[in-house]
Amino acid sequence: MSHSLQIQTGSRLHFGPLTNGRQGGRLFGGIGMMIDWPQIDVSFRLADEDSVDCPDAFCEKVIQSRDNYRNNVADTKCPAVSICVKADAALHSGLGTGTQLAMSIAHGLDTLYDDQHPLEQLASFVGRGKRSALGVHGFQRGGFLVDGGKRQPNDLGTLVAHHTMNADWRILLITPPDSQGLSGTDEEAAFMELDPMPWEVISHLCRLVLLELLPALQEADFPAFSHAIYEYGAKVGDYFAPIQGGRYADPRMAQLVDWLMTRSVQGVGQSSWGPSLFAFCEHEAQAKRVELEILDRPEWSDCRVKTVSPLNAGAKITPVA
């Protein structure tokens, strides 16, 4: 049994689901990718008694994930553990922080206790993957991910495609202050309130993934990828507009999308329920230039703007001496 270890993971961009309803015979699905920031760093150490050291906003989720894991492995002896979390992330900003945190806790305890539960079980233990499986698969694999949905509500969505992202591409993350996307029971209610996704929308999204996004990634065709990822997000945003008040959840972010397009930044969209926006840039120099231009504009000078890179590997797990 290991006595201490450390897990480092990044964050998840969610470009939107492939369906909502039973029209395609499967539930949800979607596309997304992993990025190297915000990073979550969780350390585990066997101890005489349980303790948690983490940002206040995360403590409830850390304790809940720890206890849920233990409750699901009741036949296994679970010694006390000290857990320390360091993170730049904010909850409910559209970057999948809750899933990365919960999967880190589950995988860390599983490793610490010398258990070997499969990914699907770990996700179930800590209540992740109920709709999207992108964050769960992203935790394990990194890269660009296509979740093919699931047959039954309690299944984990099937990973049907995985692709390494071009390491030179960059992504601008823009998050307005004091704004959060939907989560928890509010998110569940939103999905219940929406009409099923129309067939023509599902078909359009599937075509974009199969005939535009995946070939563009294979060919490292940045303009084609950017065009397709914007179109995908716009189509999904229009479907969710009755719930979030428009194509984008935050009106200022909607204005920023229009402005970025005038700056020849085309691969722009909202991650999950937002409010965070992503904007793809072909290289570091372009990303840094646009980052400074955004912060120089009074309309968005109070936003958190960060240039990040694709994360093409799963969570890093390191034994600590």
Residue pairs with C-beta under 8 A, 6 or more apart in sequence:
1 46
1 112
1 113
1 114
2 111
2 112
2 114
2 319
3 45
3 46
4 43
4 44
4 45
4 46
4 112
4 319
4 320
4 321
5 43
5 44
5 108
5 111
5 112
5 317
5 318
5 319
5 320
6 41
6 42
6 43
6 44
6 317
6 318
6 320
7 41
7 42
7 43
7 44
7 104
7 107
7 108
7 315
7 316
7 317
7 318
8 39
8 40
8 41
8 42
8 315
8 316
8 318
9 39
9 40
9 100
9 103
9 104
9 139
9 314
9 315
9 316
10 34
10 35
10 36
10 37
10 38
10 39
10 40
10 100
10 142
10 311
11 34
11 35
11 37
11 38
11 39
11 40
11 89
11 95
11 96
11 97
11 100
12 32
12 33
12 34
12 35
12 95
12 96
12 99
12 100
12 134
12 135
12 138
12 271
13 32
13 33
13 34
13 35
13 95
13 96
13 171
13 271
13 278
14 30
14 32
14 94
14 96
14 132
14 134
14 135
14 271
14 272
15 30
15 31
15 32
15 33
15 229
15 232
15 233
15 236
15 269
15 271
16 30
16 31
16 205
16 232
16 233
16 235
16 236
16 237
16 269
17 28
17 29
17 30
17 131
17 132
17 197
17 236
18 24
18 28
18 29
18 30
18 31
18 147
18 148
18 149
18 202
18 205
18 206
18 209
19 26
19 27
19 28
19 29
19 149
19 197
19 202
19 205
20 28
20 191
20 194
20 196
20 197
20 239
21 196
21 197
22 196
23 196
23 197
23 199
23 202
24 149
24 202
25 151
26 148
26 149
26 150
26 151
27 131
27 149
27 150
27 151
27 153
27 157
28 131
28 132
28 147
28 149
28 150
28 157
29 146
29 147
29 148
29 149
29 157
30 132
30 134
30 146
30 147
30 149
30 157
31 134
31 144
31 145
31 146
31 147
31 209
31 213
31 232
32 96
32 132
32 134
32 135
32 138
32 144
32 145
32 147
33 138
33 143
33 144
33 145
33 165
33 310
33 311
34 138
34 141
34 142
34 143
34 145
34 310
34 311
34 312
35 95
35 171
35 173
35 308
35 309
35 310
35 311
36 308
36 309
36 310
36 311
37 88
37 173
37 306
37 308
37 309
38 87
38 88
38 89
38 90
38 95
38 97
39 87
39 88
39 89
40 85
40 86
40 87
40 89
40 97
40 100
40 101
40 104
41 85
41 86
41 87
42 83
42 84
42 85
42 86
42 101
42 104
42 105
42 108
43 83
43 84
43 85
43 320
44 81
44 82
44 83
44 108
44 109
44 111
44 112
45 81
45 82
45 84
45 320
46 79
46 80
46 81
46 82
46 112
47 80
47 81
47 82
48 80
49 80
50 66
50 80
50 81
50 82
51 82
51 83
52 59
52 62
52 63
52 66
52 82
52 83
52 84
52 85
53 82
53 83
53 84
53 85
54 62
54 83
54 84
54 85
54 86
54 87
55 85
55 87
57 90
57 91
58 85
58 87
58 91
58 101
61 91
61 98
61 101
61 102
62 83
62 85
62 101
62 105
65 101
65 102
65 105
65 106
65 126
66 81
66 83
66 105
66 109
68 125
68 126
68 127
69 105
69 106
69 109
69 110
69 122
69 125
69 126
70 78
70 109
72 121
72 124
72 125
73 113
73 115
73 117
73 125
76 113
76 115
77 113
78 109
78 113
79 113
81 109
81 112
83 105
83 108
85 101
87 97
87 101
89 95
89 97
89 100
90 97
90 175
91 97
91 98
91 180
91 183
92 98
92 180
92 181
92 182
92 183
92 273
93 175
93 180
93 181
93 274
93 275
93 276
94 181
94 270
94 271
94 272
94 273
94 274
94 275
94 276
95 173
95 271
95 272
95 276
96 134
96 135
96 138
96 272
98 128
98 183
99 128
99 129
99 135
99 136
99 139
100 135
100 139
100 315
102 126
102 127
102 128
103 122
103 123
103 126
103 128
103 135
103 136
103 139
103 315
104 139
104 315
105 126
106 122
106 123
106 125
106 126
107 122
107 139
107 315
107 317
108 317
109 115
110 116
110 117
110 122
111 317
117 125
119 136
119 137
119 140
119 156
120 129
120 156
123 129
123 133
123 136
123 156
124 154
124 156
128 135
128 136
129 135
129 136
129 156
129 157
130 153
131 187
131 191
132 147
132 157
133 147
133 150
133 156
133 157
133 158
133 159
134 145
134 147
134 157
136 156
137 145
137 147
137 157
137 159
137 162
138 145
138 314
139 314
139 315
140 314
140 315
141 159
141 162
141 314
142 311
142 312
142 313
142 314
143 162
143 163
143 164
143 165
143 310
143 311
143 312
144 161
144 162
144 163
144 164
144 165
144 217
144 310
145 159
145 161
145 162
146 159
146 160
146 161
146 162
146 209
146 214
147 157
147 158
147 159
147 160
148 157
148 158
148 159
148 160
149 157
149 158
150 156
150 157
150 158
161 209
161 214
163 214
163 217
163 218
164 312
165 217
165 310
165 312
166 217
166 220
166 222
166 310
167 309
167 310
167 312
168 282
168 283
168 284
169 222
169 280
169 281
169 282
169 283
169 309
169 310
170 280
170 281
170 282
170 283
170 284
170 286
170 287
170 307
170 308
170 309
171 278
171 279
171 280
171 281
171 287
171 307
171 308
171 309
171 310
172 265
172 277
172 278
172 279
172 280
172 281
172 287
172 290
172 291
172 294
172 305
172 306
172 307
172 308
173 276
173 277
173 278
173 304
173 305
173 306
173 307
173 308
174 253
174 256
174 276
174 277
174 278
174 279
174 294
174 300
174 303
174 304
174 305
175 275
175 276
175 277
175 303
175 304
176 250
176 252
176 253
176 275
176 300
176 302
176 303
177 302
177 303
177 304
179 249
179 250
179 274
179 275
180 275
181 249
181 272
181 273
181 274
181 275
181 276
182 190
182 243
182 244
182 273
183 273
187 273
190 240
190 243
193 242
193 243
194 239
194 240
194 242
194 243
197 239
201 235
201 239
204 235
205 232
205 235
205 236
208 228
208 231
208 232
208 235
209 232
212 224
212 227
212 228
213 225
213 228
213 229
213 232
215 221
215 224
216 222
216 224
216 225
216 228
217 225
222 280
222 282
223 266
225 267
225 280
226 266
226 267
226 280
227 266
227 267
229 267
229 269
229 280
230 266
230 267
230 268
230 269
232 269
233 268
233 269
233 270
234 247
234 269
237 244
237 246
237 247
237 248
237 269
237 270
238 247
241 247
244 273
244 274
245 251
246 254
247 254
248 254
248 257
248 270
248 274
248 277
249 270
249 273
249 274
249 275
250 274
250 275
252 299
252 300
253 270
253 274
253 275
253 277
255 299
256 277
256 294
256 299
256 300
257 268
257 269
257 277
259 297
260 268
260 279
260 290
261 268
263 290
263 293
265 279
265 280
265 281
265 286
265 290
266 280
267 278
267 279
267 280
268 277
268 278
268 279
268 280
269 277
269 278
270 276
270 277
270 278
271 277
271 278
279 290
281 287
281 290
281 307
284 307
287 307
288 307
291 305
291 306
291 307
294 300
294 303
294 305
295 301
295 303
295 305
